[in-house]
Amino acid sequence: MSQLRDFTPSGIWHYFSDICQIPRPSKKEEKMIAYLIKFAADKNLVVKQDKAGNVLILKPGTPGREKLAPVILQSHLDMVCEKNSDSKHDFLNDPIKAVIDGDWVKAEGTTLGADDGIGVAAQLAILASDKLEHGPLECLFTVDEETGLTGAFALEENFLSGNALINLDSEEEGEIFIGCAGGIDTVGSLNPEYEATPKASFAFSISVKGLKGGHSGDDINKGLGNAIKFLTRFVWEASQKYQFRLSHIEGGNLRNAIAREAVAGGVTPAKYKEEMRALFNCISADLEAEYGDIEPGMKFHLESDTVPDKVFSESFNKRLINTLYALPHGVISMSRQIEGLVETSTNLASVKLVDNIISISTSQRSSLESARDNIANMVKATFDLGGASSRHSDGYPGWAPNRQSPLLEIAIDSYKKLYGNEPKVKAIHAGLECGLFLKKYPGLDMISIGPTIQGAHSPDERLQIESVKKFWDYLLAILAAL
């Protein structure tokens, strides 16, 4: 961890190193909030906090710029907490173990939290410095972005006074984002029905592991595997051909991450045990042929197991497996306005047994609200066909691009002056808080920038070291130009 402090720019890396020491799962940001409040007190800066927990730290403009309009810098405090199955990491108490891997920083077996810890670090470094040129700053730190955008939803209407906002939650240096997708979650619930395991049964445990996972918005168009869909592909055929009955199934974790791992157990009549192994080998080979180039680390295991006392009833087994097999996953449509942009998608995120209820979480995204609601209703209809109860979350709005933005013009010009080439101006198929800010503050002029982060929302998350300096210099150039 001390190696991070040796990088330049020293300020941003210093604070990112600090942030890695502070546990900050979504909805559990209390330690990070306490750190911010102490930081503000130590620097003699005004700090405010709203009822949701969002923190705002104010800094006056530098000499000669005190009367300029305030600029808002914004990032979120929480991080996605994903780890490999063999990791003992406790996200509530343990620091992130950041390591250097060539030109990248990553973590040992967990998410790194550069999403959006590096944005928070940039704000703190600017607030701490007395050598930079800028007008009055309002540094907004929001809570619970990753699991529900709670902080942005609850942001009070008079909390901010600036009319220009720079969101620091994008993940590709050299790109300016001016729009994002809206989203909604659809969760299905089933009451499991059990019966005694049939006599002369042979038990198997099944697992799919080693997939890349990734962000359910940014990475949904990359053709990555979904562990739940892989597992269900085998289970469905096994139930059709060899009377396979599940005793349990679990996979995925967070609603905004593509499922990396899934496990299940169940039984088949003993006379079919060899046929089951042959089928598993065939389907594993098919998946390797279909996905081996994009998922080289995938691992499939079928092992004999202790026969359980009970399994799902025949009718419930059929309903559950058909529901999981039928649920859509992936890109639904591409934008006809912006080349290469996913317009609408859905993610089969997780299946879990919670309080004796099987809960199946999915999330839908679209840059069009009507298309978002349409795919969410398709998912609900699938749950209805399987006899599952279902509910939609409140959803959140997208952020419509504004190519006439004065802030965008300054940002493009600043990049060209710094690096001699024009940045890419894009929209993103992920949820940023900007759509909610615009709903509360309709006059806001906004852009989103950031350094290069790959594998966000998975233990493969990594932050490109060189891009952090470029991001830092670029952010300062925008502030100076404003």
N, C-alpha and C positions, 0 to 999 in steps of 0.2 A: 504493500500500500504506500509506503514512503516513496517509492519510485515515482508515483504520480506527481508528487510535489516538485520533482526535478524537471518536469516538462515546462515548456513555454506555450502560451502566456502563463506565468506563474500564478496569477490571481485565480483564474477560472479552475485550474487544476488543483490548487490549494483547497478551494471550497468543494470541488467535486470529491476530493479525498475525504473531507469532513463528512459530506453527505452520505458516503458509502458506509460510514460508521454508525449511522442513525437508522434504526428500523423504521420503516414507513409503509407498511401495507395499506391498501385502500381501506378507508374507514378507521385506520389506526395511526393517524398522523400526529398524535399528540406530542411525541418527542421532537419531531421536526418543527412543529409550531413553536414549542418552547425554545428551540434553538434560534428560530427567526426573531422571536421577541427579545431574547437576550442580545442577539446580534445588533438589533436596532438600538437597544438601550446603550450598548457599548459604543456605538458610532454616533450617539446623540441624534438619531433620526426619529421622526414621528412615525408611529406604527398604529394601525387600526385593525380590528378584527370584527367580522360580522357574526351573526348567529350561527351560520353554517360552519364557521371555523376558518373561512378564507382570511388571509392576512394581506394587508396593504402597507407597504413601507414607502414613505415619501422622502424625496431628496430634492433640495432646491437646485435651480440651474446654476451653472458655473458663471463666474464673473462676466458681465456683459450679456448674459442670456437668461437672467432671472425672470424677465417678464414675457418670455415666449410661452406659447400654449403648452401645457403638460403633455408628455408622451407616456403611454402605458406600455410597460413590458410585462409579459405574462407567461407563466409556466405552471405546471401542476406538481404538487408535493408528493403524491403517492406513486407507487411503482407496482407493476405486475409481479406477483410472487410465484414463479414457476421454478421447479428444480427437477433434476434427474431422479429416477426412482431409487438410486443408491446413495443419494445425498442425505446427510443428517442435519442439514441446515435448518435452523429455527428462525423464520422471518420476523417473529415478534421480538426476538432478543439478540440474535447474532448479527454482527456487521457483515456486509458483503465483502467477500475476499476477491478483490480485483487483482488481476495478473496481466502482465504484458505478453502479448503474442505477436511478435514482429511489429507490424505497423498498427496493431490494434490493441485495445484494452477490452478484456472480457472478465467473466467471473468464474470461480471454480464450481461448476455443477449447478449454477443458478442463473436466473436473470441478473443482469448487471445493474439495471435501474438508471442507465443513461437516458432512457425514456421515463421521466423528463428531468432526471437529476442534473444533466449537463445544462439544461435551460435555467434551472434554479441557480446553479453555480455561476452562470454568466451574470444573472441579475445581482447576486451577492458581490461578485467581483467589481461590478460597476458601482454599486452602492458604497463599497469600501474604498474606492480609489478617489484621490484628490488631484489626479493628473489628467483627467479626461474632459473633453468639451461636450456639453449637452445642456439642453434646457431642463426645466423642471420634470422630474420623473415620478411616476406612480408605478411601483413594482408590485404587481398582483400575483399572489401565490394561492392557487385554488386547491381544494381538497377533493378526494374521491372522484377523480376524472375517470379512472380505469374501470370502475365497476358500476357507474351510473351517472357520471357527470353531475353528481350531487351539488358540488360547490358552485358550478356554473348555473345550475337550475335555481339555486337559492340566493344568488348574488343580488344584493339590494340595489334598487334603482338609482340611489343617490350616493353610492359608495365611491364611484369614480367621477372625475371631472374632465379628463382628457378626451379628445376626439380622434386621436390616432393610436392604434394598438398594434404592437408587434408581438405576435405569438411565437414562442421559442420551442415549439413542440413538433417541428418537422424533422425529417430524417435523411435528407440528401443535400449535401453542400452544393451550392451552385444552382439551386432551384428555389423559386419563390412560389409559395402556394397562395392562391386567392379564392379557393372554394373547397368545400368538403361535402361528403355525403351525410345525409341524416340517417337515423337508425331506430330500430325498435327490437325488443326481445320478445320471443314467443316461447313459453314454457308449457310442456305437457306433463300431466301427472297420471299415473296408473296405480291402482291398488292391487298389489300382487296376490294371486291366488295359488295356494300350494296344495299338494297332495303327497301321500307317501310314495317314496321312490319305488317304481315297479321292480318286481323280483327279476333276478338274472340280468341285472343292469351292469354296465361297465362305465366307469367314470373317467372323464377327461378334464384337464385344465388347459385353457387356451390363452395365449397372449400375443399381442402385437406391440412391439416396442421399437425404439430407435428412429422414429420418424422425426423430421425436422420441426414440425409444428410451425409456429409463426403467427403473425398478426392476421386476424380474420378479415381485415380490410385491405391493408397494404399488400398482403401476400396471397390473397384469394385467387388471383389470376395466374399464379405460377405453376399450377398443376400439381401442387403438393398433395401427398396422401393424407387421408383422414383415418386415424386408427379405428374409430368406431365403425366407419363404413367398411374398412377392410375386414374387421372381425365379423361384422354382420353378414358380409358376403359368404363367408364360410358357414356360419351358423344357419343361415337361411337354407342353403343347399343341404346341409346335414339334417335339418329338421324335415325337409321335403323327402329325402331319399332314405334316411336311416333312423327316423323317429327320434332325433336328438331332442332332449328336453333340458332346458336351462335350469340351473339352481341359483345362479347369480350372474350378473353382468355389470361392468363398470368401465367407464372410459372418459377421457378428457378431463378438463378442470374448469377453466375460466370461459365465460361467454364470448370474450373477444380474442380467443386463441384457438387455432386449429388443433384438434385433438392429436396428441403425439403418442399416447399409449392407451391400450384398452385390454381388459382381461375378462374372462368368463369361465364358468364351470358348468358341467352338466353331465348327463348320462345318455347312453344309447343301449339297446339290447345287446348283450354280450356277443351275439352272433355277428354283429356288424363292426366289431372293433377294428378289424383289419381294413375293411372298406372305408372306415372313418379316416384312418391314417393315410390311405391312398388318396382320398378326396382332399385332405388337408395339403398333402404334397402337391397335388395338381393345382389347387387354387393358389398356394404360395408361389409356385412357379409362374402362374399367370400374372400375379401381382408384380413379381420381380421383373417379368418381361415388359409389363406396362409402365412400371414406375421406377425401375432400377436406375435409370439415368438421373432422375431427380431426387430419389430417396435411396442412396447407396448404403445407408446405415440401417435400413429396416431389418427387423428380426422377427421371425414367426416361430412360436413354440407350441407343440401339442404334446402333452405328457399325461400318462395315466395318473389317476388320483383316487383318493379314498371316496367310496360311494357315500353320497350325502343321505341323510334321513328323509329329506323331502326335496321335491323339485316343483317347478311351476306346473299348474294344471295344463292339460293338453290345449284347452281353448285359450287360456291366458298366454301360454307359450307362443301360440300361433299369432295372437294379436300383437304381442310385444315385438316379436321378430319381424313381422310384416310392417309394423309401424317404423321401426328403425331402418329397415331396408328401403322403404318407400320415401322416407323424408329426403327432400332435395338438399344438396350441398354443392356450393361452388358458384361460379359466375352464371347469372341468369341472362343478362344482356349487357352489351357494350354501348357506350355513348355514341350517338351519331353527330354530336356537336364538337366533342374534343377527342381527337384520335388517340387511341390507346387507353382511354379511361374506362374503367368498369363503371357501368351505370347502376346495375342492380345485382345483388348477390345474397346468398344465405349461407350460414355456417351452422352445421350440426356440432355443437360445442361440447356437450357432456351428457352422460347418462349415469345417474347415481341413485343408490338406495338411501333415502333420508327419512328417518322416523317411520319406517315401514311403508314408504311411498316411493315408487320409482319416478324420479324426476328427470325429464329430458329437456335440456336447455338448448335453444337455438337463437341466433341473432340475424336480423335482416338489415341490409343497408341499401340506400339508393340516393342518387342526386335528385330524383324526382319523388316527391312525397306520395303521389298516387301509386307509383311503381313500388315504392317501399311497402305501402299498405297492401298492395295486391299480393306480393310474394308472402307477406306475413299471413294473409288470409289463406293462401294456398297451404302453408305449413299447418295452420289451424285446422283446415279441412282434412289434412292427412291425420292429424291427431283425432279428429272426430271419427274418421273411418275406423281407427284402431280402438275406439271406445275410451279414449283418454280425455280427461277434462283439460282445458287449456286456458291460458290467459296471456294477454299482451301487456307489456310495460307501457308507460306513458309515451315513450319515444322521444326523440329529440330532433330538432330541425337541421336541415343542411345550411350551407353558407353559399349563397349564389355569387359567382364571380363578378367583379366589377373592374373591367379593364380600363376604365376612365379614372381610377383611383389616383389622387395626387401622391399618396404615400408609395404606391407601386412605381410611379414615374421616378420618384427620388431613389427608390431601392434599385431599380434597373440602372439608373445613371451612376449610382455609387459603385455598383459592382463593375461596370464597364471601366470606370476610372481606376479602380483597384487592380483589376486582373486582365484588362484588355479585351475581354470578350463578354458577350451578353448572357445573362443568366436565363435559364428556362423558366417560363411562367406556366404554372400548371394548377390543376385541381387534383384533389386526392380522394380516393375511395376509402376513407376512414373518417371517423368522427372526431372533429376538433371542437373545442369549446366555443369557437368563434360564432357559430350559428346561434347559440344561446345568448352570447354577449350582444349580438345584433338585435335579438328580440327585446332585450332589456334597454339597449342603447342604440336606437335605430340610426343615429347619425355617425356611428363609428366607422372610421376608415381603417381597414385591417389588412395585414399580410402575415404570413407564417414562414419562418426560416429555421434552419438548424444545421448542425454538422451531420456527417454521414454515420448512421446507425443501421446495422444489419441484424436480422434475426430477432427484432423486438418481440417481446411477449413469450420468448422461449429461452432455455438455458444457452442457446447459441448466440444470444445477443452480444454484439460487439460494437465498439466505438472506434472509429478511425482517428488516430492521433493527429495526423497532419490536418485533417478537416476541421478540427477544433480551433486551431490557430486562424484558419481562413474564415471560419464562422465568427470568431471573436473580432478580427480586424474589420470584417464586413459590418457587423452590428455597430461597432464604434463609428464607422464611416457614415452609416445612415443617421445615427444620432447627431453627428457633427453637421451633416448636410441639412438636417431639420432645423 
